[in-house]
């Protein structure tokens, strides 16, 4: 823009722009979506068989909660996830730390992990059922396998990623090799290990629903598939909403665990 | 306790077969309570020397002898160039790390941390994590952490070189007053000539590739020293002499830098 000759150029303070906080914007977006959905359903633009109104889904959820049906399915799924996640996380953490502390072990373990990791774990279910029979065990084992891989890989990376300078500093202050592992390597690897748990939790949820759709009479996966077959769209929606809530809860729970176990990592935690 | 470094050599062999002579036939003594500074351009092996004396690396030839070591204190503790504090430990927990691994009781550790943090002026930051502190404060914690184990010889590897010029000047003065109060033996590595002369009782000048001792100069400056010491003609003369000694090497170091 051409400047008028002789006119002074002034830079001065600008009043700060007021912006709504992120949580408000996000909440408003979800609220709006639900409102539109409610309107579409109420106005009858889409039949309730295909898209029941949010209020109808809520009513269905409360009915299922009171009859105990909802808790039966949620309980079954959570039980499987808890057992599978526990097994996979413990085994993955232990083995990952072991592989991280020995180059020879990693040379042996790495090709095995690299070869088995890419197999979608749900594809293993038929084989696991063949080996272990039907029932709870194969589901739990499959979830454990799904959780095991991200955890073992992260635990190994965390241990390997320990700053050699930290190890030197600890040794120069008189720490022995056991103390170096307990007081330097483990705390330094902890945030990476916990990130592996977060990945594992997502995979566990995915696998439990898949397994319950293939072979189960309880669980959220079964509820969703069965309701779909019977065209009970309200119940189906309750199942989906429950999954969304469980996913959010596990992410928040693991974040809280990280904030508690690794308080020094407070910045950069989103 | 007297420390003798005897004909130390350290050779690194790369897988390609190339050999790098980091140290060649280095001999020097640190007397009890002496502050020795090692001055050299980058790549002269002065950090390697410190790591060998710290027991973190084995020499290729030669040896380090600690005469009549104290019975229950560690021989050395290192303050590194980067602060090397444990980010998962609070300031207090960092300072007491060396005591913790030796099995000192919690009550004694607390008392020691109070005394040391007061010494470096960081009592108010005991429960903070290192990432809350400025670079200068972190380095003070690193010094307190090394002093906590009461090493017979304190090793310092360019501890202030990563700091801004003003923090560095202030910490040099703090270290001077700290040393004048405690008189602990210190082996201090630096590439900064003024720093080497201001702090040391003796300046050991090293050459690069191979790392060899070029000259040893006693510092004829009275103690206690402070910033006014740098105005003393004897200070200026020694700084100039050291600069003439390492100028050629420093030029080569700059040309080599990757």
Interface residues (C-beta under 8 A of the other chain):
Chain A: X165 X166 X168 X169 X170 X171 X172 X173 X174 X175 X176 X179 X183 X184 X187 X188 X190 X262 X263 X264 X267
Chain B: X51 X54 X55 X56 X74 X76 X77 X78 X80 X82 X84 X85 X86 X87 X88 X89 X97 X98 X100 X101 X102 X129 X130 X131 X145 X146 X149 X155
